[in-house]
C-alpha cells in the first residue's frame, strides 16, 4: 500500500522538576540546600530515510512522544535528560500545519529538523539560597515539552517524471532504463502508486532519478481516475517525459492525448504545465507504416517546440537516446525545488510564558501554562516560598495585567485553585 498524506500527533518530553533537599551529614553543621536540577525533556526530531518512498510506517502509529526529564535529586544530583524521539520520513516529505495547510519544513535536503523541543529542567532549591534566605523550601518546576498535530505530505524527489495516459508503457520504459521492477500488465491502472528508479548514464557513475506517475485521464486534476492522487509527485520533477502510444493500439490519438494531459497539468499547477518536456513516442515496434500518427505527432511537436524521440519499451529501440537526452537536459537545469516554510505561529500558540487574565463573576482568573507548573511547586504555608511567588508574578507582569483589567483592592484573584485578595 502506498500512503503519501497522513496526520500525526507529536509531543516532546517535559522537563524534570528541581529538588528541594538539604544536606545532612554527621559532623557537618549547616549543610544547606543541595537540591539538584531537573533533566531536559526529549525533543521530537525528523530525519530523512533515503531508502523509503512512502509514509506507510505511519498507518498504524500516529502518536509519538519523547521521554520526560527526571527530577533532580539530593546532593546536587542532576536529573537524567529524556530520550529524543527520531521520526524517519522519506526524502521530500513536507511537514505542514493541518489547519492552514502551510509548510512548516521541507525534508528535501536531508538534515535533521527539530519540530518540538523538550521542556527545560527546573532549578533545585540550591539556586535560591541567599544570605537572607538560607533555607529555601521551594524549587523551580520543569517546563512542559512542546506538542502539536502535523500533516505529513510526501512529494517525491525525482529528476524526471513519466506522465501520460494509462497503458501507454510508462512502467515498461522505467523497467528498461533502470533497475526498478514495477508491476506491468496489459490493462488500465496497473500502476497504483508512483515508482522510482535510478537511471545510470554511464558518465562517471552519475545518473538521475526517474518517477513513473500512475496514468492520468481527463478530469484527473478534479479527482477523476487515480492520477489526481499523485500529481503532487510531479511537482519536484525538473523534466517531464510525456509517453504516448504512437501505434494507437487502443484507438487513441497521441496528439489529443498530449493536449488532454497538458490541460490536466495546467489545472493542477500552471507552473507545472510549463515544465520542459520530451515526448517519448512508444510502441513504434507495432506502428502501422500507413498510420498518420507519427506524421501528425512530429508536426505537433515541431509547432509546440517539444523534442520527440521514438522508442520501443519492448525492443529497447530509442531508449539509450532518450536517457542520453534526459541527462543532457538535466545538466542545464537548476536543482529540484525546495519549498520555503510559510507557517508562522503567534506567541500565544508556542510561548509557554503566555498569560491570560479574565474576569469571571466577581473573581479575576489568571491562566498560563507556566503558571500551572509554577503553582504546583509553591509551598503557600512557607513565608519565603510565598514571597518568591509574589515576586515572580510581579516580574512577569501579572499584577500589571490585573490592573489593566480594572481590578480593585480587595478583589479576589484565582490562579489554579489558589485564591488571594489583591492589595495595591
Protein Blocks (a to p, Z undefined) as FASTA:
>chain_A
ZZfbdcddddddddddddddddddehiahkbpabdcddddddddddddfkbcbfklmmmm
ccdcddddddddehhiacdddddddddddehiacddfklopafbdcfnopacdfbdcddd
dddfklmgcfklmbccbdcddddddddddddddddddfbdceddehiopmmmmmmmmmbd
cdddddehkblbdcdddddehighiacdddddddddehklnogajllmmmmmmmmpmbdc
ddddfkomnopafklmmmmmmmmmmmmomklmmpccddddehklmpcfkbcklmmmmmmm
mmnopacddddfknopoklmmmmmmmmmmmmpccddddddfbdcdfklmmmkbccdddeh
jbccdddfklmmmmmmpcfkbmklmmmmmmmmmmnommmmmmmnopaehiacdeehiacd
ddZZ
